[in-house]
Amino acid sequence: MPQILLPTTPVRFCIARLRQSVAESSRFSDDDLLGIINDGYRQACRRAENLETLVTLTITAGSVETALPDDWVVTKRVYQSGVPLDPVDYRRIADDAAGTYYQYARVIGVPATTADSDTTLLLLYAREPDTLDYDDTPEWGAEWNYLLRHYAAWRCILASGGEQTIRKAVQQRTQFENAVRKLRQSTRKGKRGGQQRARTTMEGPAAVAG
C-alpha cells in the first residue's frame, strides 16, 4: 500500500488516495490519473464558473466584433468607458443599439462603434483553469480538493465494470455533482477561496469589485 507523506501537493495526495482504494497501478498509470483529475477539475470550474478574470478587449476601427479569450467560459459583465453594457440577441441587433453588446460562437460585438477609432471593452468572464501538473495547486480553496478525488474515483470505478462497481461509481459521481453545486453556490455568494491566478490587466469599475 502506498504511503501518503504529509505535507504533499493536492494532486499527489489525490493520486495516493486513489491508489489505496480504486486505482491499481496495473490498470492506471500516474499520468492516466493526472489526466482524469484534470478532466474533473475542468468540469468543476466550468460548471461552477468560479475562476473569474478581468481583461481588456479592443475592437479595431471599422469593425464591430472581436474574439473572446481562448479560455473563456461565460461572460459575467461587459463595460465600455466605465459604463455597463446590456446583452442583446445577435440576431436582433440594431445598428444604433448604444449601450449593448452581443455574442455568438466565441465572438463579442458592440453595434455602436465608431469607424475612425478603436473601441475598448472591459470584460469580466469565467474562464477555464490551467492544466494541473503533479506539484500544482488548484485555483480554489483547499476545502474543494475533495472534488478531484470523487471525480477520479468515479472514472476509475466505472472502468472496472460490473454491477456492484457501477453502483459504487454512481455514488462517487453523485458526491462530485453535489460538491460542484456547492462550489457554484459559494461562487455566487462571492466566496473565492484559494489563490486564483491574477490576470487583471487594468482596474475595472467599482461595480466589478463589489
trRosetta pair geometry for C-beta under 8 A, 3 or more apart (Angstrom, degrees):
i j d omega theta_ij theta_ji phi_ij phi_ji
1 19 7.9 137 -160 125 59 97
1 20 6.0 50 -160 -117 102 83
2 16 5.4 -133 111 -143 125 82
2 19 4.7 21 21 108 134 142
2 20 6.6 -111 50 -62 88 80
3 16 7.8 -43 100 -155 26 128
4 8 7.0 -126 -174 19 76 142
4 13 6.4 63 -152 -135 114 72
4 16 4.5 131 -96 136 89 146
4 17 7.1 37 -86 -61 137 68
4 20 7.8 -41 -40 -40 112 135
5 8 5.4 101 83 -55 76 122
6 13 8.0 54 -94 -104 79 116
8 12 4.8 -99 159 88 117 119
8 13 5.0 148 87 -62 108 89
8 16 7.5 56 89 -3 158 143
9 12 4.7 81 59 16 88 104
9 13 6.7 -154 90 -9 41 90
9 134 6.7 109 73 147 143 60
9 135 4.9 -170 -49 -138 163 47
9 136 7.0 87 -176 49 137 25
9 137 6.6 -122 -154 -72 93 74
10 13 5.6 -59 -144 39 29 114
10 14 6.2 33 157 -23 65 105
10 137 5.8 97 11 -127 117 65
10 138 6.1 -69 82 1 156 96
10 142 7.1 -156 -83 -130 125 81
10 145 4.6 -121 -148 -135 127 136
10 148 7.2 100 153 34 108 152
11 14 5.7 -52 -150 32 30 113
11 15 6.5 29 153 -17 63 105
11 34 6.8 40 -176 -118 123 86
11 37 6.2 118 -135 135 89 163
11 132 5.5 170 -80 153 135 126
11 133 7.3 -169 43 111 170 32
11 134 5.3 -154 100 -148 130 37
11 135 7.2 -93 47 -51 121 15
11 136 6.3 51 -16 56 135 72
11 148 7.7 -90 -106 159 59 161
12 15 5.7 -52 -148 36 34 112
12 16 6.4 36 153 -21 65 105
12 134 5.7 58 -64 -178 92 89
12 135 7.3 18 -27 -86 117 55
13 16 5.7 -55 -149 35 31 112
13 17 6.5 30 153 -18 65 105
13 145 7.8 31 78 154 126 141
14 17 5.8 -57 -151 36 31 110
14 18 6.4 30 152 -18 65 107
14 33 7.8 176 115 159 96 115
14 37 6.0 107 109 -111 148 133
14 145 7.1 -134 -65 169 111 101
14 148 5.0 -46 -118 112 153 120
14 149 5.2 -144 -138 -76 92 81
14 152 6.5 103 164 23 115 152
15 18 5.6 -56 -149 37 32 112
15 19 6.4 37 152 -24 65 104
15 23 7.7 -86 -158 79 62 152
15 30 6.1 34 -156 -136 147 84
15 33 5.0 111 -118 118 94 146
15 34 7.3 -13 -78 -64 126 71
15 37 7.6 -65 -64 -45 83 141
15 134 7.9 -27 -6 -132 146 91
16 19 5.6 -51 -150 31 32 115
16 20 6.8 33 152 -21 62 104
17 20 5.7 -55 -155 32 34 113
17 21 6.6 -2 159 5 66 115
17 149 5.8 -22 93 -125 140 125
18 21 6.3 -81 -147 50 30 92
18 22 5.9 -62 -160 57 72 85
18 23 4.0 25 148 11 102 130
18 28 7.8 -62 138 91 126 149
18 33 5.9 164 81 -138 156 135
18 149 7.0 -159 -61 -138 89 78
18 152 5.6 -62 -89 123 138 126
18 153 6.5 -151 -113 -79 90 74
18 156 6.4 141 -162 -24 114 162
19 23 5.5 -59 -82 76 44 97
19 24 7.9 95 -144 -105 62 25
19 25 6.9 26 -131 -54 104 88
21 153 6.9 -13 99 -120 129 113
22 153 5.2 106 32 -141 153 78
22 156 4.4 117 129 105 112 129
22 157 5.3 -55 -154 -63 137 81
22 160 7.7 -112 -167 -27 90 135
23 27 7.1 -135 -162 75 55 104
23 28 4.5 -59 -164 54 98 141
23 33 5.9 55 -166 -88 159 123
23 152 7.5 -24 -55 152 136 107
23 156 4.8 -77 -79 -136 86 151
24 27 4.8 71 69 15 93 103
24 28 6.8 116 67 24 47 85
25 28 7.0 -81 -119 68 27 62
25 29 7.4 55 -159 -104 67 42
27 156 7.9 109 108 -155 126 91
27 159 7.2 147 165 115 128 129
27 160 7.9 9 -164 -86 168 82
28 32 4.4 -135 -159 87 78 136
28 33 5.4 83 155 -53 123 90
28 36 8.0 -31 -149 -5 132 138
28 156 6.3 -46 -44 -120 153 107
28 159 8.0 113 -65 72 109 156
29 32 4.6 110 51 -2 71 101
29 33 7.3 -141 95 0 43 84
30 33 5.7 -56 -151 39 35 109
30 34 6.2 39 150 -23 67 105
30 134 7.6 13 162 -96 122 121
31 34 5.4 -48 -143 34 35 115
31 35 6.5 38 155 -20 64 102
32 35 5.9 -58 -157 34 29 111
32 36 6.6 25 150 -16 65 106
33 36 5.6 -53 -147 37 36 111
33 37 6.2 41 153 -22 67 104
33 152 6.2 51 -157 -158 82 133
33 156 7.8 9 -106 -74 89 122
34 37 5.6 -51 -147 35 31 114
34 38 6.5 31 154 -18 63 105
34 132 7.3 -144 -165 96 88 93
34 133 7.5 10 -160 -144 134 38
34 134 6.6 -61 -102 -74 130 74
35 38 5.8 -56 -150 36 31 110
35 39 6.6 38 150 -24 64 101
36 39 5.5 -48 -152 29 35 116
36 40 6.7 31 152 -14 65 103
36 151 7.3 178 157 123 88 93
36 152 4.8 105 120 -121 118 84
36 155 4.9 -164 -151 79 127 152
36 156 7.2 75 170 -51 173 84
37 40 5.9 -58 -154 39 32 109
37 41 6.2 35 149 -23 66 108
37 132 6.5 -73 116 70 112 135
37 148 5.1 30 -148 -167 91 111
37 151 7.5 120 -123 84 42 112
37 152 5.4 -7 -78 -71 69 127
38 41 5.3 -50 -142 36 36 116
38 42 6.3 36 159 -18 67 103
38 131 5.5 13 -139 -146 137 79
38 132 5.5 -162 -91 37 89 92
39 42 6.1 -57 -151 36 26 107
39 43 6.4 24 154 -17 63 109
39 151 7.2 -162 92 151 86 129
39 155 7.4 84 74 -66 137 158
40 43 5.7 -56 -145 38 32 111
40 44 6.1 31 159 -20 67 108
40 147 6.5 176 155 138 115 87
40 148 5.4 138 95 -127 132 54
40 150 7.8 155 -154 76 145 68
40 151 2.9 130 -117 103 136 158
40 152 6.1 -91 -12 -45 147 70
40 155 7.7 -126 -54 -16 110 128
40 176 7.0 -94 -146 -146 115 134
41 44 6.0 -57 -147 36 26 109
41 45 6.3 17 160 -11 63 111
41 129 5.7 -87 148 66 106 146
41 132 6.0 113 -10 -10 172 124
41 138 6.2 -146 -132 -114 119 116
41 147 7.9 116 -95 103 53 113
41 148 6.2 10 -66 -98 86 102
42 45 6.1 -62 -145 41 28 105
42 46 6.1 29 159 -21 66 110
42 128 6.4 1 -138 -154 94 93
42 129 6.3 -139 -96 42 59 98
43 46 5.9 -57 -146 36 26 110
43 47 6.2 11 164 -7 64 113
43 151 7.1 158 55 -128 129 146
43 180 7.5 -58 127 -104 90 143
44 47 6.3 -68 -147 44 24 101
44 48 5.8 6 165 -4 66 119
44 144 7.8 150 159 168 146 120
44 147 5.2 73 -101 152 155 148
44 151 7.4 -109 -43 -48 112 146
44 176 7.8 -106 -81 -175 106 93
44 179 7.6 -29 -126 108 122 99
44 180 5.1 -136 -129 -107 76 98
44 183 6.4 38 -180 57 102 162
45 48 6.1 -61 -129 48 26 100
45 49 7.8 98 169 -75 53 16
45 50 5.9 -100 -136 45 68 94
45 51 5.4 8 -163 -3 117 116
45 73 7.8 -150 128 -58 85 161
45 126 8.0 178 161 173 80 103
45 128 6.8 102 103 -148 128 39
45 129 4.6 143 -10 -26 172 110
45 139 7.8 50 -107 66 135 103
45 140 7.8 -152 -92 -44 94 123
46 49 7.4 8 174 -67 27 58
46 73 5.4 -165 -132 -136 72 135
46 126 7.9 119 -138 133 39 119
46 128 6.9 4 -77 -104 90 70
47 180 5.3 20 91 177 131 128
47 184 6.5 -71 131 -68 78 125
48 180 5.8 -134 -57 -166 100 74
48 183 4.1 -39 -117 112 147 107
48 184 4.1 -136 -129 -73 66 71
48 187 5.5 128 164 -9 92 142
49 52 7.7 47 159 -70 77 85
49 73 6.4 -164 -111 105 79 133
49 74 5.7 -42 -115 45 124 128
49 76 7.9 141 171 -76 124 104
49 126 3.8 -61 -155 -114 82 166
49 184 6.8 60 32 -127 83 88
49 187 6.1 163 83 125 73 156
50 126 7.2 70 23 -140 22 113
50 140 6.1 29 125 -99 144 115
50 183 5.9 -61 -54 161 143 103
50 184 7.3 -117 -55 -96 97 46
50 186 7.7 20 -112 85 121 95
50 187 4.2 -123 -103 -89 79 134
50 192 6.7 156 -176 -122 86 84
51 126 6.1 99 67 -160 61 70
51 127 5.2 -80 107 60 108 79
51 128 7.6 -42 71 95 139 9
51 129 5.8 157 -32 -79 161 77
51 139 5.7 57 -104 104 116 132
51 140 8.0 -90 -68 -65 89 88
51 196 6.0 165 -135 -135 79 117
52 76 6.4 8 -132 -19 114 155
52 124 6.3 8 -174 -177 109 90
52 125 7.1 167 -146 89 66 27
52 126 5.7 -44 -91 -93 65 60
52 127 7.4 129 -122 6 18 87
52 192 7.4 -81 23 -105 107 147
52 196 7.7 10 48 -177 62 163
53 69 7.7 -55 90 50 135 168
53 71 7.8 52 21 90 151 119
53 124 7.5 174 86 -148 37 50
53 125 6.2 -24 60 65 82 75
53 126 7.9 120 16 -123 78 17
53 127 5.0 15 7 -14 123 134
53 199 4.4 -5 -146 68 117 125
53 200 7.0 -157 -163 -66 63 59
54 122 6.8 2 -172 -179 95 94
54 123 7.2 166 -150 85 49 48
54 124 5.1 -15 -100 -98 81 76
54 199 7.4 159 48 92 52 79
54 200 4.4 23 63 -116 103 87
54 201 7.2 -142 109 24 75 68
54 202 7.7 -113 129 58 108 60
54 204 5.2 -98 -162 -40 146 132
54 208 6.3 74 -103 174 137 148
55 69 6.3 88 45 -58 159 135
55 122 7.8 172 89 -153 32 53
55 123 5.5 -18 65 62 79 96
55 125 7.6 -36 25 24 101 105
55 199 6.4 -32 -70 136 99 103
55 200 7.5 -138 -72 -127 50 36
55 201 5.3 57 -134 7 60 119
56 120 6.0 -15 -169 -168 109 100
56 121 6.9 149 -159 79 57 49
56 122 5.9 -32 -101 -100 68 62
56 123 7.5 148 -110 16 17 82
56 201 5.2 -102 7 84 95 129
56 202 5.7 40 -43 14 121 123
57 66 5.4 164 171 91 113 142
57 68 7.9 -42 -100 -113 147 44
57 108 6.9 54 117 67 167 132
57 120 7.3 150 79 -157 47 51
57 121 4.5 -15 61 61 97 103
57 122 7.9 -177 20 -81 77 16
57 123 5.4 42 -10 -13 117 124
58 66 6.6 138 84 -97 41 162
58 118 5.3 -7 -169 179 103 127
58 119 7.2 145 -159 76 53 49
58 120 5.6 -21 -102 -101 72 68
58 121 7.7 -168 -76 21 26 76
59 63 5.6 -140 179 92 87 97
59 64 6.6 9 -175 -156 140 19
59 65 6.6 138 -128 67 112 7
59 66 4.8 -130 -92 -29 70 114
59 109 7.7 98 -111 -134 140 52
59 110 6.2 -140 -7 31 163 109
59 113 5.8 -92 109 -115 137 150
59 118 6.5 155 78 -165 51 70
59 119 4.1 -9 58 59 107 102
59 120 7.8 -150 23 -67 74 24
59 121 7.0 58 -14 -14 101 108
60 63 5.1 51 67 24 79 121
60 66 7.6 122 -2 -84 74 108
60 118 5.6 -40 -125 -110 38 91
61 114 7.0 -35 -131 99 85 77
61 115 6.2 69 179 168 86 33
61 116 5.8 -19 -155 166 131 10
61 117 5.3 136 -93 56 114 3
61 118 5.4 -74 -42 -63 79 51
61 119 8.0 132 -82 -15 51 74
62 115 5.2 52 -90 -153 59 71
63 66 7.3 99 118 -61 131 75
63 113 7.2 -22 91 98 45 158
64 109 4.9 45 131 -163 88 103
64 110 6.0 -138 -168 67 78 54
64 111 6.1 26 -161 -112 136 30
64 113 5.0 -174 -109 19 70 129
65 107 5.2 8 -174 179 123 115
65 108 6.8 159 -149 85 72 37
65 109 3.9 -35 -92 -91 83 97
66 107 7.2 161 83 -153 25 74
66 108 6.3 -21 63 64 74 84
66 109 7.7 148 15 -88 56 54
66 121 7.9 -170 43 24 131 126
67 106 6.1 20 -157 124 81 95
67 107 6.1 -54 -106 -103 47 65
67 108 7.9 69 169 20 9 79
68 72 4.2 -38 148 -2 118 166
68 75 7.8 -102 -124 -67 131 103
68 103 7.4 38 -55 -137 130 113
68 106 4.8 -118 42 -179 107 74
68 107 6.6 -132 -14 -82 89 14
68 108 5.5 97 -71 -19 89 103
68 123 7.7 -176 -134 -172 80 163
68 125 7.5 126 -164 -100 110 170
69 72 4.6 130 64 -45 79 94
69 123 7.7 -179 -14 96 109 142
69 125 7.0 176 33 64 119 146
69 127 6.9 -34 97 -111 133 115
71 127 4.2 41 126 -167 106 106
71 128 4.2 -121 -159 38 86 95
72 75 7.5 4 -166 -63 116 71
72 106 6.7 142 61 -146 130 95
72 125 5.3 -28 -133 150 87 151
72 127 6.2 -52 -99 -109 29 74
72 128 7.8 0 40 -10 15 89
73 125 6.9 153 46 161 67 98
73 126 4.5 -60 67 102 116 90
73 127 5.8 171 -2 -116 98 16
73 128 6.0 141 -55 -51 104 64
74 125 6.5 176 87 -160 39 83
74 126 4.8 12 50 44 87 111
75 78 6.5 -6 -176 -46 126 101
75 87 7.6 136 93 -83 135 128
75 103 6.5 -169 -7 -52 143 155
75 108 7.3 117 -83 -97 143 127
75 123 6.8 -75 -131 -160 95 99
75 124 7.7 93 -168 80 62 57
75 125 5.1 -46 -109 -104 47 97
76 124 4.3 -66 71 111 114 96
76 125 5.7 -174 5 -99 87 32
76 126 6.4 105 -46 -27 106 80
77 84 6.2 -59 -167 -131 107 104
77 123 7.8 167 87 -154 54 39
77 124 4.4 20 49 45 88 118
77 207 7.6 -157 -173 113 165 111
77 208 6.5 -154 69 -100 144 88
78 84 7.1 104 77 -157 53 61
78 85 4.5 -42 96 50 104 112
78 87 7.7 109 20 -69 124 80
78 101 5.0 -41 97 22 160 155
78 108 7.3 179 -107 -170 143 139
78 121 5.9 -22 -165 -171 96 118
78 122 7.2 146 -161 77 46 57
78 123 5.7 -7 -109 -106 76 68
78 124 7.6 -142 -67 27 38 73
79 82 6.1 -2 176 -130 123 13
79 83 6.3 145 -157 66 78 32
79 84 5.6 -46 -97 -92 77 47
79 85 6.7 180 -103 -4 22 86
79 121 6.9 140 73 -165 48 64
79 122 4.1 -13 60 58 103 108
79 124 8.0 52 -6 -10 100 98
79 204 6.7 133 25 -157 150 96
79 205 5.6 177 -116 -9 160 123
79 208 7.6 -80 -24 -51 139 118
80 83 5.8 -32 69 61 69 88
80 85 5.7 58 0 -51 105 116
80 101 8.0 153 -32 -57 120 115
80 110 6.7 98 -74 -125 147 152
80 119 7.0 -19 -137 -178 120 101
80 120 7.3 141 -137 86 71 57
80 121 5.6 -39 -85 -107 81 70
80 122 7.5 -171 -72 17 33 80
81 120 7.9 103 -58 72 63 93
82 205 5.1 124 -150 -87 71 110
83 99 7.0 -75 135 -120 125 86
84 205 7.5 -106 -55 47 83 161
84 207 6.8 -51 -54 77 122 157
85 99 5.9 179 -128 179 67 46
85 100 5.8 124 -175 -135 96 14
85 101 4.5 67 130 -12 141 103
85 110 7.1 -82 -132 -115 159 104
85 121 7.8 -41 1 -134 141 108
86 99 6.1 32 15 137 96 89
86 100 5.1 -42 70 -107 81 75
86 101 7.6 163 75 23 33 69
87 100 7.1 93 -143 -161 9 83
87 101 6.2 -42 -104 73 55 78
87 102 6.9 106 -161 -103 68 45
87 103 7.2 -34 -140 6 110 100
88 92 6.5 -117 165 82 102 90
88 93 5.7 118 106 -94 127 76
88 97 6.3 -63 12 169 165 152
88 100 4.6 19 -11 -177 121 134
88 101 7.3 156 22 72 82 28
88 102 5.3 -55 73 -79 78 95
89 92 4.5 44 78 27 107 104
89 93 7.4 -146 89 -46 53 70
89 102 6.8 17 130 -129 13 114
90 93 5.9 -16 -147 -25 40 116
90 102 3.9 132 -84 163 77 133
90 103 6.6 -121 -47 64 121 26
90 104 4.7 -78 29 -38 163 115
90 109 6.9 86 -119 43 109 125
93 97 5.6 -111 -164 10 76 150
93 100 7.3 -177 -130 110 92 132
93 102 5.4 -82 -70 -32 128 149
93 109 7.7 -37 -91 101 169 123
93 111 5.0 -178 175 -72 120 132
94 97 4.3 122 59 -50 85 98
94 111 6.5 85 79 167 47 163
95 111 6.0 -165 -147 179 23 111
95 112 8.0 101 152 -83 46 62
96 111 7.2 -72 -10 131 5 118
96 112 6.2 56 -156 -94 39 100
97 100 4.5 -42 143 41 110 131
97 111 4.4 56 48 60 99 146
97 112 6.1 -138 74 -34 49 100
98 111 7.9 -105 -63 82 33 98
98 112 4.3 57 -94 -57 61 170
99 112 7.4 23 -2 27 43 145
100 110 7.4 154 92 -142 53 65
100 111 6.3 12 77 23 101 111
100 112 7.4 97 43 3 76 107
101 108 6.1 5 174 -177 121 97
101 109 6.5 159 -162 83 72 43
101 110 5.1 -38 -105 -91 83 73
101 121 7.5 79 -99 -125 145 142
102 108 7.4 161 85 -156 42 53
102 109 5.1 -18 62 63 88 96
102 110 8.0 167 19 -83 71 29
102 111 7.2 57 0 -38 112 95
103 107 6.6 161 -151 85 59 55
103 108 5.2 -22 -97 -102 85 68
103 109 7.4 171 -82 18 36 75
104 107 5.8 -10 65 58 68 101
108 121 7.3 -124 119 81 135 169
108 123 7.3 166 18 -99 175 135
110 113 5.3 102 92 -54 101 99
110 119 5.9 -133 61 138 141 155
110 121 6.8 -180 -41 -72 134 125
113 119 4.6 -88 -129 -36 105 147
114 117 5.2 17 86 44 124 86
114 119 7.0 144 28 -64 77 99
122 202 7.2 -101 -112 73 110 112
122 204 5.4 146 171 -119 141 94
122 205 7.3 146 84 -9 155 90
122 208 7.7 -92 139 -56 127 149
124 204 6.9 48 -64 -122 110 165
124 208 5.6 -178 -68 -134 143 114
127 199 7.9 13 6 40 163 156
129 132 7.7 5 131 -42 122 87
129 138 7.2 -12 -161 -149 153 79
129 139 5.7 -173 -131 31 108 118
130 136 7.7 -127 101 -166 110 153
130 139 7.4 93 26 -24 91 127
130 197 6.7 67 -14 -20 125 153
132 136 4.5 -155 -149 74 72 129
132 138 6.6 -30 -86 -79 131 72
133 136 4.8 101 46 -16 69 111
137 194 7.6 -176 140 -153 106 106
137 195 7.2 47 99 45 127 110
138 144 7.1 -111 103 90 141 104
138 145 6.3 166 28 -99 132 79
138 148 7.2 -157 -50 -46 145 131
138 194 6.7 -65 107 -136 74 152
139 194 5.5 133 177 129 36 136
139 195 6.7 -93 -131 83 67 53
139 196 4.8 76 -175 -111 111 59
139 197 6.0 -63 -107 -10 138 83
140 144 4.5 -35 119 54 130 141
140 145 7.9 178 80 -59 101 60
140 183 7.1 -14 -154 -143 153 121
140 192 7.9 -103 -129 -167 67 60
140 193 5.8 52 176 80 62 89
140 194 4.3 155 154 -11 10 150
140 196 8.0 42 -77 -73 44 85
141 144 5.7 96 68 2 72 98
141 193 2.3 -17 -45 131 116 138
141 194 4.5 -127 -58 -40 39 80
142 145 5.6 -21 -164 -14 54 118
142 193 7.6 -102 16 148 52 129
142 194 7.2 144 -31 -88 52 87
143 146 7.9 -36 169 6 43 102
143 193 6.5 12 31 105 104 172
144 147 5.5 -7 173 -4 78 117
144 179 7.2 135 -146 173 77 112
144 183 5.7 73 -126 -98 131 117
144 193 7.1 153 -6 70 113 127
144 194 7.7 -60 33 -42 118 128
145 148 5.8 -38 -175 19 59 113
145 149 7.5 54 137 -13 73 99
146 149 5.4 -49 -157 34 53 114
146 150 6.4 50 149 -19 76 102
146 179 6.8 -143 93 -122 94 154
147 150 6.0 -59 -151 38 33 108
147 151 6.3 28 156 -16 68 109
147 176 6.1 92 -155 -137 72 75
147 179 4.7 -168 -94 120 91 140
147 180 6.7 102 -135 -65 129 70
147 183 7.1 -3 -65 -40 148 140
148 151 6.0 -58 -147 38 29 108
148 152 6.1 21 159 -12 65 112
149 152 6.0 -60 -141 43 27 105
149 153 5.9 28 160 -20 65 110
150 153 5.8 -54 -141 38 26 111
150 154 6.4 33 156 -23 61 105
150 172 5.1 177 -165 -172 71 78
150 173 7.6 151 157 -87 96 19
150 175 4.5 -131 -138 98 140 108
150 176 4.0 -177 116 -67 117 83
150 179 6.4 140 36 9 152 142
151 154 5.7 -55 -154 32 29 114
151 155 6.6 22 154 -13 64 107
151 172 7.7 167 -81 151 14 103
151 173 7.9 66 -115 -110 52 58
151 176 4.7 105 -71 -121 71 143
152 155 5.8 -56 -149 39 34 108
152 156 6.1 31 155 -18 68 109
153 156 5.8 -57 -142 40 30 109
153 157 6.0 28 161 -17 67 109
153 172 4.5 -140 98 -138 104 148
154 157 6.2 -59 -144 39 23 106
154 158 6.1 25 158 -22 61 112
154 169 5.2 93 -152 -163 63 74
154 172 3.8 -164 -70 104 79 115
154 173 4.4 104 -130 -64 142 74
154 176 6.1 -67 -18 -10 143 139
155 158 5.7 -54 -144 35 28 114
155 159 6.6 31 156 -24 61 105
156 159 5.9 -55 -156 28 31 112
156 160 7.2 34 148 -25 61 101
157 160 5.7 -53 -162 22 39 115
157 165 5.2 -167 -180 -178 87 91
157 166 7.9 161 138 -90 100 23
157 168 5.1 -122 -166 100 150 105
157 169 4.0 -168 99 -79 114 85
157 172 6.3 136 22 12 138 144
158 161 7.8 43 170 -63 40 44
158 165 7.6 168 -92 137 23 101
158 166 7.1 63 -118 -114 64 62
158 169 4.3 105 -67 -138 76 150
160 165 4.6 -110 88 -174 114 162
161 165 6.2 62 87 67 22 134
161 166 7.4 0 -158 -54 34 93
162 165 4.4 73 68 17 99 107
162 166 6.6 -161 89 -15 46 86
163 166 5.7 -55 -149 31 28 114
163 167 6.8 30 154 -19 62 101
164 167 5.9 -53 -159 30 34 112
164 168 6.8 29 148 -14 65 104
165 168 5.5 -52 -151 38 40 112
165 169 6.2 46 148 -25 68 103
166 169 5.4 -51 -148 33 34 116
166 170 6.5 38 152 -22 65 100
167 170 5.7 -50 -151 31 33 112
167 171 6.8 36 149 -20 62 102
168 171 5.6 -50 -155 31 37 115
168 172 6.7 34 150 -16 66 103
169 172 5.8 -56 -152 37 34 109
169 173 6.3 33 151 -18 67 106
170 173 5.6 -54 -145 38 32 111
170 174 6.2 37 155 -23 65 105
171 174 5.8 -54 -149 33 29 112
171 175 6.6 28 153 -17 62 105
172 175 5.8 -55 -152 36 33 111
172 176 6.5 35 150 -19 65 105
173 176 5.5 -54 -151 36 35 114
173 177 6.3 35 153 -20 68 105
174 177 5.7 -52 -145 36 32 111
174 178 6.3 32 155 -18 65 106
175 178 5.8 -53 -145 37 31 111
175 179 6.3 31 155 -20 63 108
176 179 5.8 -59 -149 37 29 110
176 180 6.4 31 154 -21 65 104
177 180 5.8 -52 -149 32 31 112
177 181 6.7 32 152 -18 63 103
178 181 5.8 -53 -154 34 33 112
178 182 6.6 33 150 -18 65 105
179 182 5.6 -53 -150 36 36 112
179 183 6.4 38 151 -21 67 103
180 183 5.5 -51 -148 35 34 113
180 184 6.4 35 153 -19 65 104
181 184 5.7 -53 -149 36 32 112
181 185 6.4 32 153 -18 65 106
182 185 5.6 -53 -147 37 32 112
182 186 6.2 35 153 -21 65 106
183 186 5.6 -54 -148 36 31 113
183 187 6.4 34 152 -22 64 104
184 187 5.6 -52 -149 34 32 113
184 188 6.5 32 153 -19 65 104
185 188 5.7 -53 -149 35 32 111
185 189 6.6 27 153 -15 64 107
186 189 5.8 -60 -152 38 32 109
186 191 4.6 -70 179 67 88 117
186 193 7.8 -22 151 -3 137 103
187 190 7.8 62 177 -60 33 15
187 191 7.0 -96 -83 61 27 67
187 192 6.8 58 -122 -86 71 77
192 196 6.4 -28 162 -23 120 133
200 203 7.7 54 159 -86 123 36
200 204 7.5 -99 -150 -19 115 101
204 207 7.9 -86 135 62 104 67
204 208 3.8 -1 110 32 136 153
204 209 6.9 161 73 -35 99 83
205 208 5.4 110 63 -7 71 96
206 209 6.0 -62 -158 40 44 106
206 210 6.2 46 149 -30 73 111
207 210 5.6 -58 -146 31 34 117
